[in-house]
């Protein structure tokens, strides 16, 4: 199950031994709704390797500005608290799993 970030908790959620995938999204975003079930599946299927964090851009404006989120959905990938990759737009599950495996 994905964790929910706020401006106050965002940095703390990145401090995980697993690969952290942050999903920047919004309720009004159609492509965000398309990728949400894929991220839920990955969160369950790869729970031992990956932590998924949801960050609503309407609620986390400070964080979205810090990481220059201009389009959503945007996925940021973090290892040991450092951003290692970024993906913009809705992507198929296979492509996302391939990217995750390349970062593990």
C-alpha positions as CSV (number, residue, x, y, z in Angstrom):
1,X,0.0,0.0,0.0
2,X,1.3,3.4,-0.9
3,X,2.2,6.0,1.7
4,X,0.8,9.5,1.5
5,X,3.3,12.4,1.7
6,X,2.7,15.9,3.0
7,X,5.0,18.9,2.9
8,X,6.0,18.1,6.4
9,X,6.6,14.3,6.0
10,X,8.1,14.2,2.5
11,X,11.8,14.1,3.4
12,X,11.2,11.6,6.1
13,X,9.5,9.2,3.7
14,X,12.5,9.2,1.4
15,X,14.7,7.7,4.2
16,X,14.0,4.1,3.3
17,X,16.4,1.2,2.6
18,X,14.2,0.3,-0.4
19,X,13.8,2.1,-3.7
20,X,11.3,4.9,-3.1
21,X,9.0,5.9,-6.0
22,X,7.2,9.2,-5.5
23,X,4.1,9.7,-7.6
24,X,3.2,13.3,-8.1
25,X,-0.5,13.4,-9.0
26,X,-3.8,15.3,-8.6
27,X,-7.4,14.3,-8.4
28,X,-8.3,16.1,-11.6
29,X,-5.6,14.5,-13.7
30,X,-6.8,11.8,-16.1
31,X,-3.4,10.2,-16.8
32,X,-2.8,10.1,-13.0
33,X,-5.9,8.0,-12.5
34,X,-4.6,5.7,-15.3
35,X,-1.3,5.0,-13.6
36,X,-2.6,4.8,-10.0
37,X,-3.7,1.1,-10.2
38,X,-0.4,0.2,-11.8
39,X,1.5,1.8,-8.9
40,X,-0.8,0.0,-6.4
41,X,0.0,-3.3,-8.1
42,X,3.7,-2.6,-8.0
43,X,3.5,-1.5,-4.4
44,X,2.0,-4.9,-3.5
45,X,4.0,-7.1,-5.9
46,X,7.4,-5.6,-5.1
47,X,6.8,-4.6,-1.5
48,X,10.1,-6.1,-0.4
49,X,12.1,-3.9,-2.8
50,X,10.0,-0.8,-3.4
51,X,8.1,1.8,-1.4
52,X,5.5,3.9,-3.3
53,X,4.8,7.4,-2.0
54,X,1.8,9.4,-3.3
55,X,2.3,13.2,-3.3
56,X,-0.8,15.2,-4.3
57,X,0.6,18.4,-6.0
58,X,-2.4,20.4,-4.7
59,X,-1.6,19.5,-1.1
60,X,2.3,19.4,-1.5
61,X,3.0,22.6,-3.5
62,X,6.3,23.2,-1.7
63,X,7.6,19.8,-2.5
64,X,6.3,20.0,-6.1
65,X,8.1,23.3,-6.6
66,X,11.3,22.0,-5.0
67,X,11.5,19.2,-7.5
68,X,10.3,21.3,-10.4
69,X,7.2,19.2,-11.1
70,X,5.7,20.8,-14.2
71,X,3.6,18.0,-15.6
72,X,1.8,15.1,-13.9
73,X,1.9,12.3,-13.4
74,X,5.6,12.6,-12.6
75,X,7.4,9.7,-10.9
76,X,10.7,10.4,-9.0
77,X,12.9,7.5,-8.0
78,X,15.0,7.8,-4.8
79,X,17.8,5.6,-3.4
80,X,19.2,6.4,0.0
81,X,17.3,9.7,0.0
82,X,18.9,10.8,-3.3
83,X,16.9,11.2,-6.6
84,X,18.3,8.8,-9.2
85,X,15.7,9.0,-12.0
86,X,12.5,10.6,-13.2
87,X,9.6,9.6,-15.4
88,X,6.9,12.0,-16.8
89,X,3.5,10.8,-18.0
90,X,1.6,7.6,-17.7
91,X,3.7,4.6,-18.7
92,X,2.8,0.9,-19.1
93,X,3.4,-1.4,-16.2
94,X,6.1,-3.4,-18.1
95,X,8.1,-0.2,-18.8
96,X,7.8,0.9,-15.2
97,X,8.9,-2.6,-13.8
98,X,11.9,-2.5,-16.2
99,X,12.9,0.9,-14.9
100,X,12.5,-0.2,-11.3
101,X,14.6,-3.4,-11.9
102,X,17.4,-1.3,-13.6
103,X,17.5,0.9,-10.5
104,X,17.6,-1.9,-7.9
